[in-house]
């Protein structure tokens, strides 16, 4: 049962998130090498300091009614028989605080960990309001598993600041919470298609080393998707590589304190031959081992590729697939599917189109765990809440840990968070994973260089 004396409200969480800026370039003829060196140095310092140890005081322990089998120390080893846990990085921009909170409610489970971020395009007032709303939810306080980044980062979708932010968020989650198994980054336009009980139940049957990453060595895979891709020539692929990866850009989010247009250089560079390049989407489900490899590992490959992608367009969609496929340790752990539904009307589009009510059946039958992109307060989200997640407005999705009366804020009384109650979403996700893992083509199509 719920503790009759819940812990007192905590101060809004803070973050060691840092953003460095330099003086805007005043001379129009400033050499490209200086600009590139500045942005690269900023990225290195940004990531080094973001992953440094924190000396903040320890937070109160989670409610023992939620975790009766957990050892006294919050930092202790997790129970091997317990369900897995997911570390979520939920991010948005100006005006997205309401949608971020809704996404948190829809994807919430006491076993998971959540880090919320509104970028610097959002106001401080909106960021503070999000933190206050999080603090007002009793179960978030009881589980002690939701944090809000106080000092925000700039995140430009096309530049490397989005990659820097993702690595920063992952490093914070490694430091804040020691006992999670997979890392998922969602933005305000994403939404779950299964309950967390469904997802954790299915993940409990999978090796914790698996990484779900859509990938291809064909850099223009969306432009040539279909029969063209099947008959793709080496010259065509080389042309797409040249178009996608030879341009040089400088992301102002790495070195300027105000919103500025992306800087495009007139020069282009040669493609590397020390490693093979792969691309995918900006969404992935990454194992904890792989995240630690990218941030804390002794292998220099992640840092080498970070240097290369720091000045390339769409670095986030290329970085993780390239590391996975060039690493002997991880190139057999990748599944060429991201477990996310997205619809690209135009093959050349880098972002999926917004889903509509016409996509509902296709989304559900896909078996995916998540979907994109939804507009804020889309009525389709209400339908997913009602028919798929069983969630009432303003409340979290009920799970096996909820002991209250049905229809009356079921999760206002809670019990053991290790108890899962999977439903039809688990069967849909299981069907998709069985197809992926039993398909010899899928397994043999990992990290193929075309």
C-alpha positions as CSV (number, residue, x, y, z in Angstrom):
1,X,0.0,0.0,0.0
2,X,0.9,3.6,-0.3
3,X,2.8,5.2,2.5
4,X,0.3,7.3,4.5
5,X,3.0,9.9,5.1
6,X,4.4,10.8,1.7
7,X,7.8,12.5,1.6
8,X,7.7,16.3,1.7
9,X,8.0,18.2,-1.6
10,X,11.5,18.5,-2.8
11,X,13.2,21.6,-4.3
12,X,13.0,21.7,-8.1
13,X,15.7,19.6,-9.5
14,X,18.8,21.3,-10.8
15,X,21.3,20.2,-13.5
16,X,24.9,20.7,-14.2
17,X,24.0,21.4,-17.8
18,X,26.5,23.9,-19.2
19,X,26.5,25.8,-22.4
20,X,29.5,27.7,-23.6
21,X,29.4,30.7,-25.9
22,X,31.9,32.7,-27.7
23,X,31.8,36.2,-29.2
24,X,30.0,36.3,-32.5
25,X,32.2,36.5,-35.5
26,X,32.6,40.2,-36.5
27,X,35.0,39.8,-39.4
28,X,33.2,38.4,-42.5
29,X,36.5,36.9,-43.8
30,X,37.3,34.9,-40.6
31,X,38.9,31.7,-41.8
32,X,36.9,28.5,-41.8
33,X,39.6,26.8,-39.8
34,X,39.2,29.1,-36.8
35,X,35.4,28.7,-36.9
36,X,35.7,24.9,-37.0
37,X,38.3,24.8,-34.3
38,X,36.1,26.9,-32.0
39,X,33.0,24.8,-32.5
40,X,35.0,21.6,-32.1
41,X,36.7,22.8,-28.9
42,X,33.3,23.9,-27.5
43,X,31.8,20.5,-28.2
44,X,34.7,18.7,-26.4
45,X,34.5,20.9,-23.3
46,X,30.7,20.8,-23.3
47,X,30.7,17.0,-23.2
48,X,33.7,16.6,-20.8
49,X,32.1,18.9,-18.2
50,X,28.6,17.5,-18.6
51,X,29.9,14.0,-17.7
52,X,32.0,15.1,-14.7
53,X,31.0,13.9,-11.2
54,X,28.4,15.9,-9.3
55,X,28.8,16.9,-5.7
56,X,25.1,17.6,-5.1
57,X,23.6,16.2,-1.9
58,X,21.9,12.9,-2.0
59,X,18.2,12.8,-2.6
60,X,15.6,11.2,-0.4
61,X,15.0,7.5,-0.8
62,X,12.1,6.2,-2.9
63,X,9.0,5.0,-1.2
64,X,9.6,1.4,0.1
65,X,6.0,0.6,-0.8
66,X,6.9,0.9,-4.4
67,X,10.1,-1.0,-4.1
68,X,9.8,-3.5,-1.2
69,X,12.5,-5.8,-2.7
70,X,15.1,-3.1,-3.3
71,X,18.1,-3.0,-1.1
72,X,18.4,-0.1,1.4
73,X,20.9,1.8,-0.7
74,X,19.4,3.5,-3.8
75,X,22.7,3.0,-5.5
76,X,22.8,-0.7,-4.7
77,X,22.7,-3.5,-7.3
78,X,19.3,-4.1,-8.8
79,X,17.4,-7.4,-8.3
80,X,18.3,-9.7,-11.3
81,X,14.8,-11.1,-11.2
82,X,13.1,-7.7,-11.4
83,X,11.8,-6.3,-14.7
84,X,14.1,-4.1,-16.7
85,X,14.1,-0.3,-16.5
86,X,14.2,2.4,-19.2
87,X,15.9,5.8,-19.0
88,X,13.9,8.3,-20.9
89,X,15.1,11.7,-22.1
90,X,12.0,13.8,-22.9
91,X,12.8,17.0,-24.8
92,X,10.9,20.0,-26.3
93,X,11.1,23.6,-27.2
94,X,9.1,26.8,-26.7
95,X,5.5,26.1,-25.9
96,X,6.0,22.3,-25.4
97,X,5.8,22.1,-21.6
98,X,2.2,20.8,-21.7
99,X,3.0,18.2,-24.3
100,X,6.2,17.1,-22.4
101,X,4.1,16.6,-19.3
102,X,1.5,14.6,-21.2
103,X,4.2,12.5,-22.7
104,X,5.6,11.9,-19.2
105,X,2.2,10.8,-17.9
106,X,1.7,8.5,-21.0
107,X,5.1,6.8,-20.7
108,X,5.4,6.7,-16.9
109,X,6.4,3.8,-14.7
110,X,8.0,3.9,-11.3
111,X,10.8,1.5,-12.4
112,X,11.9,3.9,-15.2
113,X,13.9,7.1,-14.9
114,X,13.0,10.4,-16.7
115,X,15.0,13.5,-17.5
116,X,13.0,16.4,-18.9
117,X,14.4,19.2,-21.0
118,X,13.1,22.4,-22.6
119,X,15.7,23.9,-24.8
120,X,16.8,27.6,-24.7
121,X,14.2,28.6,-27.2
122,X,11.7,28.1,-24.3
123,X,11.4,30.7,-21.6
124,X,12.7,30.3,-18.0
125,X,9.2,30.8,-16.8
126,X,8.0,27.8,-18.9
127,X,10.8,25.7,-17.7
128,X,10.1,26.6,-14.0
129,X,6.4,25.8,-14.6
130,X,7.2,22.4,-15.9
131,X,9.4,21.7,-12.8
132,X,6.6,22.8,-10.5
133,X,4.0,20.6,-12.2
134,X,6.4,17.6,-11.9
135,X,6.8,18.3,-8.2
136,X,3.1,18.4,-7.6
137,X,2.5,14.7,-8.7
138,X,2.6,12.5,-5.6
139,X,3.9,9.3,-7.3
140,X,6.8,11.2,-8.9
141,X,7.8,12.3,-5.5
142,X,7.4,8.8,-4.1
143,X,9.4,7.1,-6.8
144,X,12.1,9.9,-7.0
145,X,12.5,9.1,-10.7
146,X,11.7,12.4,-12.5
147,X,14.3,15.2,-13.0
148,X,14.1,18.5,-14.9
149,X,17.1,20.1,-16.4
150,X,17.3,23.6,-15.0
151,X,19.9,25.2,-17.3
152,X,19.0,24.4,-20.8
153,X,20.9,23.7,-24.0
154,X,20.4,25.0,-27.5
155,X,19.3,22.2,-29.8
156,X,19.4,22.7,-33.6
157,X,17.9,19.7,-35.4
158,X,20.3,19.8,-38.4
159,X,23.5,20.5,-36.5
160,X,25.6,18.6,-33.9
161,X,24.1,20.4,-30.9
162,X,21.3,17.8,-31.0
163,X,23.9,15.1,-30.7
164,X,25.7,16.9,-27.9
165,X,22.4,17.3,-26.1
166,X,21.6,13.6,-26.5
167,X,25.0,12.5,-25.1
168,X,24.7,15.1,-22.4
169,X,21.3,13.7,-21.3
170,X,22.5,10.2,-21.4
171,X,25.6,11.0,-19.3
172,X,23.3,12.7,-16.7
173,X,21.1,9.7,-16.5
174,X,24.1,7.4,-16.0
175,X,25.2,9.6,-13.1
176,X,21.7,10.2,-11.6
177,X,20.4,6.6,-11.8
178,X,22.6,3.5,-11.8
179,X,20.0,0.8,-12.5
180,X,18.5,1.2,-15.9
181,X,18.9,-1.0,-19.0
182,X,17.9,0.9,-22.1
183,X,18.1,4.5,-23.2
184,X,15.2,6.2,-25.2
185,X,15.1,9.8,-26.3
186,X,11.7,11.2,-27.1
187,X,10.6,14.7,-28.2
188,X,7.3,16.5,-27.7
189,X,6.0,15.1,-31.0
190,X,6.3,11.5,-30.0
191,X,3.9,9.3,-28.1
192,X,3.8,5.6,-26.9
193,X,1.6,3.0,-28.5
194,X,1.9,0.5,-25.7
195,X,1.8,0.8,-21.9
196,X,5.0,0.6,-20.0
197,X,3.8,-2.7,-18.4
198,X,3.6,-4.0,-22.0
199,X,7.1,-2.7,-22.9
200,X,8.9,-3.8,-19.8
201,X,7.3,-7.2,-19.9
202,X,8.5,-7.8,-23.5
203,X,12.0,-6.3,-22.8
204,X,12.4,-8.7,-19.8
205,X,12.6,-11.6,-22.3
206,X,15.3,-9.9,-24.4
207,X,19.1,-9.8,-24.0
208,X,19.9,-6.4,-22.4
209,X,22.7,-6.0,-25.0
210,X,20.3,-5.4,-27.9
211,X,20.3,-2.0,-29.7
212,X,17.3,-1.1,-31.9
213,X,18.7,1.2,-34.5
214,X,17.4,1.7,-38.1
215,X,20.6,1.8,-40.2
216,X,22.0,1.6,-43.7
217,X,25.3,2.3,-45.3
218,X,23.3,3.9,-48.2
219,X,23.3,7.5,-47.0
220,X,20.4,8.4,-49.4
221,X,18.3,5.4,-48.3
222,X,15.1,7.4,-48.2
223,X,15.6,8.9,-51.6
224,X,16.2,5.5,-53.1
225,X,13.8,3.4,-51.0
226,X,12.1,0.6,-52.9
227,X,13.1,-1.0,-56.1
228,X,15.7,1.7,-56.7
229,X,17.4,0.7,-53.5
230,X,17.4,-3.0,-54.5
231,X,19.3,-2.1,-57.7
232,X,21.5,0.6,-56.2
233,X,24.8,1.1,-57.9
234,X,28.0,2.0,-56.1
235,X,28.2,5.3,-58.1
236,X,24.7,6.3,-57.0
237,X,25.5,5.6,-53.4
238,X,28.8,7.6,-53.6
239,X,26.8,10.5,-55.0
240,X,24.4,10.5,-52.1
241,X,27.3,10.3,-49.6
242,X,28.9,13.3,-51.3
243,X,25.7,15.3,-51.0
244,X,24.9,14.3,-47.4
245,X,28.3,14.2,-45.7
246,X,30.8,16.3,-47.6
247,X,29.2,19.7,-46.8
248,X,30.7,21.5,-43.7
249,X,28.5,23.3,-41.3
250,X,29.0,25.0,-37.9
251,X,26.2,24.6,-35.4
252,X,25.8,28.0,-33.5
253,X,24.3,26.0,-30.6
254,X,27.8,24.9,-29.7
255,X,29.4,28.4,-29.3
256,X,26.8,31.2,-29.4
257,X,24.4,32.3,-26.6
258,X,21.6,33.5,-28.9
259,X,19.6,32.0,-31.7
260,X,21.5,32.3,-34.9
261,X,21.3,30.8,-38.4
262,X,23.4,27.8,-39.2
263,X,26.7,28.6,-40.8
264,X,27.5,26.7,-44.1
265,X,31.0,26.6,-45.4
266,X,31.7,26.9,-49.2
267,X,34.4,24.2,-48.9
268,X,33.8,20.5,-48.8
269,X,35.9,17.7,-47.4
270,X,36.7,14.2,-48.4
271,X,34.8,11.2,-47.0
272,X,36.8,9.0,-44.5
273,X,38.3,5.7,-45.4
274,X,39.4,4.8,-41.9
275,X,35.9,3.6,-41.1
276,X,32.6,3.0,-42.8
277,X,29.7,5.5,-42.6
278,X,26.2,4.4,-41.8
279,X,23.0,6.5,-41.4
280,X,19.6,6.0,-39.8
281,X,17.1,8.1,-38.0
282,X,17.4,10.4,-35.0
283,X,15.5,7.9,-32.8
284,X,17.0,4.7,-31.4
285,X,16.6,2.4,-28.4
286,X,20.2,2.0,-27.0
287,X,21.5,-0.5,-24.4
288,X,23.1,0.8,-21.3
289,X,26.4,-1.0,-22.2
290,X,26.5,0.8,-25.5
291,X,25.7,4.2,-23.9
292,X,28.5,3.7,-21.4
293,X,30.8,2.7,-24.4
294,X,30.0,6.0,-26.1
295,X,30.5,8.2,-23.0
296,X,32.8,6.4,-20.6
297,X,34.5,3.7,-22.6
298,X,38.2,3.5,-23.2
299,X,37.9,2.8,-26.9
300,X,38.6,6.0,-28.9
301,X,36.1,5.2,-31.7
302,X,33.2,7.2,-30.2
303,X,35.4,10.3,-29.7
304,X,36.9,10.0,-33.1
305,X,33.5,9.8,-34.8
306,X,32.3,12.7,-32.6
307,X,35.1,14.8,-34.0
308,X,34.1,13.9,-37.6
309,X,30.4,14.4,-37.2
310,X,30.7,17.7,-35.2
311,X,30.6,19.7,-38.5
312,X,28.3,17.5,-40.6
313,X,24.6,17.9,-41.3
314,X,22.2,15.5,-39.4
315,X,25.0,14.2,-37.2
316,X,22.6,12.6,-34.7
317,X,21.1,10.2,-37.3
318,X,24.6,9.1,-38.4
319,X,26.6,8.9,-35.2
320,X,25.1,5.9,-33.4
321,X,24.7,3.6,-36.4
322,X,28.3,4.4,-37.5
323,X,29.7,3.5,-34.0
324,X,27.6,0.3,-33.7
325,X,28.6,-1.0,-37.2
326,X,32.3,-0.2,-36.8
327,X,32.6,-1.7,-33.3
328,X,33.4,-5.4,-33.1
329,X,32.0,-5.3,-29.6
330,X,28.6,-4.1,-30.7
331,X,28.0,-4.8,-34.4
332,X,26.2,-8.1,-33.6
333,X,23.9,-6.4,-31.0
334,X,22.1,-4.2,-33.5
335,X,18.5,-4.9,-34.7
336,X,17.7,-3.0,-37.9
337,X,14.4,-1.6,-36.6
338,X,13.7,1.3,-34.2
339,X,10.3,0.0,-32.8
340,X,8.8,3.4,-33.8
341,X,6.1,4.2,-36.4
342,X,6.8,7.1,-38.7
343,X,5.4,8.0,-42.1
344,X,7.5,9.7,-44.7
345,X,5.3,11.1,-47.5
346,X,8.2,12.3,-49.4
347,X,11.2,9.9,-49.5
348,X,13.7,12.8,-49.4
349,X,12.2,14.2,-46.2
350,X,14.4,14.0,-43.1
351,X,11.4,14.4,-40.8
352,X,8.2,12.3,-40.9
353,X,4.9,13.9,-41.7
354,X,2.4,14.5,-38.9
355,X,0.1,11.5,-38.3
356,X,-3.6,11.8,-38.7
357,X,-6.7,9.8,-37.7
358,X,-6.2,7.9,-41.0
359,X,-3.0,6.5,-39.7
360,X,-4.5,5.0,-36.5
361,X,-5.1,1.4,-37.7
362,X,-1.7,1.3,-39.5
363,X,0.1,2.6,-36.3
364,X,-1.5,0.0,-34.1
365,X,-1.1,-2.9,-36.5
366,X,2.6,-2.0,-36.9
367,X,3.3,-3.4,-33.5
368,X,5.6,-0.4,-32.8
369,X,6.2,0.8,-29.2
370,X,6.2,4.5,-30.2
371,X,5.0,6.8,-33.0
372,X,5.8,10.2,-34.5
373,X,4.9,13.0,-35.3
374,X,1.8,14.3,-33.4
375,X,0.7,17.9,-33.2
376,X,0.1,19.3,-29.7
377,X,-3.3,18.3,-28.3
378,X,-4.2,16.3,-31.3
379,X,-7.5,14.5,-30.8
380,X,-5.7,11.4,-32.0
381,X,-3.8,11.4,-28.7
382,X,-7.0,11.3,-26.8
383,X,-8.1,8.3,-28.8
384,X,-4.8,6.5,-28.1
385,X,-5.1,7.3,-24.4
386,X,-8.7,5.9,-24.3
387,X,-8.4,2.9,-26.5
388,X,-4.8,1.8,-26.2
389,X,-3.3,3.1,-23.0
390,X,-6.4,3.3,-20.8
391,X,-5.2,6.7,-19.5
392,X,-7.4,9.4,-18.1
393,X,-6.5,13.0,-18.7
394,X,-4.1,14.4,-16.1
395,X,-3.1,11.0,-14.8
396,X,-0.5,8.3,-15.5
397,X,-1.2,5.1,-17.3
398,X,-2.5,2.5,-14.8
399,X,-0.2,-0.5,-14.3
400,X,0.3,-3.5,-12.1
401,X,1.6,-1.2,-9.4
402,X,-1.7,0.7,-9.1
403,X,-3.9,-0.5,-6.3
404,X,-6.7,2.2,-6.3
405,X,-10.3,1.7,-7.4
406,X,-10.8,1.6,-11.1
407,X,-12.0,4.9,-12.6
408,X,-11.1,6.9,-9.5
409,X,-7.4,7.8,-10.0
410,X,-6.3,4.2,-9.9
411,X,-2.7,5.0,-9.2
412,X,-3.4,7.3,-6.2
413,X,-2.7,4.1,-4.1
414,X,0.4,2.2,-5.1
415,X,2.2,-1.1,-4.4
416,X,5.1,-3.1,-5.7
417,X,6.4,-1.5,-9.0
418,X,7.9,-4.9,-10.0
419,X,4.4,-6.3,-10.7
420,X,3.5,-5.9,-14.3
421,X,0.1,-6.3,-15.9
422,X,0.7,-6.6,-19.7
423,X,-2.2,-6.3,-22.1
424,X,-2.8,-6.4,-25.9
425,X,0.1,-4.0,-26.6
426,X,2.5,-6.6,-25.4
427,X,1.1,-9.1,-27.8
428,X,1.5,-6.7,-30.7
429,X,5.0,-5.8,-29.8
430,X,5.9,-9.5,-29.2
431,X,4.6,-10.3,-32.7
432,X,6.8,-7.6,-34.3
433,X,9.9,-8.8,-32.3
434,X,9.3,-12.4,-33.2
435,X,9.2,-11.5,-36.9
436,X,12.4,-9.4,-36.6
437,X,14.4,-12.0,-34.6
438,X,13.3,-15.0,-36.6
439,X,13.8,-13.3,-40.0
440,X,17.1,-14.5,-41.4
441,X,17.1,-11.5,-43.7
442,X,16.8,-9.1,-40.8
443,X,19.6,-10.8,-38.9
444,X,21.9,-11.0,-41.9
445,X,21.2,-7.4,-42.9
446,X,23.1,-5.9,-40.0
447,X,25.8,-3.4,-40.8
448,X,26.0,-4.4,-44.5
449,X,28.2,-2.0,-46.4
450,X,26.8,-1.3,-49.9
